[in-house]
Amino acid sequence: NPYFTRGFFPLLTVASLAAIVVSWVVA
């Protein structure tokens, strides 16, 4: 499903950035 792929990767990118920010704040 191309719509799923197009929606999934930005979500994955946001999740990765959020994880980096959280780990940076906690550290």
Distance bins in CASP14 RR format, pairs under 12 A and 6 or more apart:
PFRMAT RR
TARGET T0000
AUTHOR 0000-0000-0000
RMODE 2
METHOD distances of the structure
MODEL  1
1 7 0 0 0 0 1 0 0 0 0 0 0
1 8 0 0 0 0 1 0 0 0 0 0 0
2 8 0 0 0 0 0 1 0 0 0 0 0
2 9 0 0 0 0 0 1 0 0 0 0 0
3 9 0 0 0 0 0 1 0 0 0 0 0
4 10 0 0 0 0 0 1 0 0 0 0 0
4 11 0 0 0 0 0 1 0 0 0 0 0
4 12 0 0 0 0 0 1 0 0 0 0 0
5 11 0 0 0 0 0 1 0 0 0 0 0
5 12 0 0 0 0 0 1 0 0 0 0 0
6 12 0 0 0 0 0 1 0 0 0 0 0
6 13 0 0 0 0 0 1 0 0 0 0 0
7 13 0 0 0 0 0 1 0 0 0 0 0
7 14 0 0 0 0 0 1 0 0 0 0 0
8 14 0 0 0 0 0 1 0 0 0 0 0
8 15 0 0 0 0 0 1 0 0 0 0 0
9 15 0 0 0 0 0 1 0 0 0 0 0
9 16 0 0 0 0 0 1 0 0 0 0 0
10 16 0 0 0 0 0 1 0 0 0 0 0
10 17 0 0 0 0 0 1 0 0 0 0 0
11 17 0 0 0 0 0 1 0 0 0 0 0
11 18 0 0 0 0 0 1 0 0 0 0 0
12 18 0 0 0 0 0 1 0 0 0 0 0
12 19 0 0 0 0 0 1 0 0 0 0 0
13 19 0 0 0 0 0 1 0 0 0 0 0
13 20 0 0 0 0 0 1 0 0 0 0 0
14 20 0 0 0 0 0 1 0 0 0 0 0
14 21 0 0 0 0 0 1 0 0 0 0 0
15 21 0 0 0 0 0 1 0 0 0 0 0
15 22 0 0 0 0 0 1 0 0 0 0 0
16 22 0 0 0 0 0 1 0 0 0 0 0
16 23 0 0 0 0 0 1 0 0 0 0 0
17 23 0 0 0 0 0 1 0 0 0 0 0
17 24 0 0 0 0 0 1 0 0 0 0 0
18 24 0 0 0 0 0 1 0 0 0 0 0
18 25 0 0 0 0 0 1 0 0 0 0 0
19 25 0 0 0 0 0 1 0 0 0 0 0
19 26 0 0 0 0 0 1 0 0 0 0 0
20 26 0 0 0 0 0 1 0 0 0 0 0
20 27 0 0 0 0 0 1 0 0 0 0 0
21 27 0 0 0 0 0 1 0 0 0 0 0
END
